[in-house]
Amino acid sequence: MLAWLTLAGLGACATVPENSSGAGSQSLVGVDPLVENPDPLEGFNRAMYQFNDGLDDYVFKPVAQGYEWVLPQVMRRGVANFFSNLLEPLVVLNDLLQGKFVQASSDSARFLVNTTLGLGGLFDVATPMALPKHKEDFGQTLGVWGLGEGAYVVWPFLGPMNVRDSFGWGVDWLSSPISYVQPAEASWGLWLTDKVDQRAWALGAKDVLQQAASDDPYIFVREAYRQKRQNDIYDGDPPATQLSPLDDDLLFQDDPPPAK
């Protein structure tokens, strides 16, 4: 959903001030969509953005606020740790698919340590043992393999993605242990619990978005998402490329000169 992506997107903007495209951001037909057409599905995307924003305001945010009020922080941290650990084998798989064998060893050790000593992942005992958390998904793997991002698209309920990440999300979902929990209602219940927990940790994100996005939060979220994913694919060190005028105008304007 929108709000819990906002802070991550803002972080990406801050860490990638000169790199919003490049080898990993070419479209599926070899054309940078930000330069040629920044948003070919903009009409649909804006409608879905408004739908998700309203859904967040009237459903997810109130539920997350109630969840935060009922559960103390230590219990919510345990829930977050549990879901993070549950998906750790997918991180290891994508490590291997990307050729990150040392990281795969570290993440495998992290999963074993947290599953055993951390009581099924409720406690993160691996990070203090110099086994840091990494985030890898199949969308990133496709980007590392050189597949372009394709058109930007905002999906109902799921939020901002692109064609490549939409396919990657499907593969990740089918690979997730949560998708095989029976009955199906329990599987979707676990998925929703994870999303509510994530939303609870990002309750201040929309306020940050409103302060940073000025007149058009939709465009800000779109560019923040694209840069975040570029940053993810290149592990925080994307190649230096020429920004489009749209990037430059929206995200990296210089402060106005002081009034005389």
Secondary structure, DSSP 8 states (H G I E B T S, - for coil): -HHHHHHHHHHHHHH-TT-S-SGGG--TTSS-HHHH-S-TTHHHHHHHHHHHHHHIIIIIHHHHHHHHHHS-HHHHHHHHHHHHHHTHHHHHHHHHHTT-HHHHHHHHHHHHHHHHTTTTTTS--SGGGT-------HHHHHHHTT----SEEEETTTEEEEHHHHHHHHHHHHHSGGGG-SSHHHHHHHHHHHHHHHHHHTTTHHHHHHHHSTT-HHHHHHHHHHHHHHHHHTTT--------HHHHHHH---------
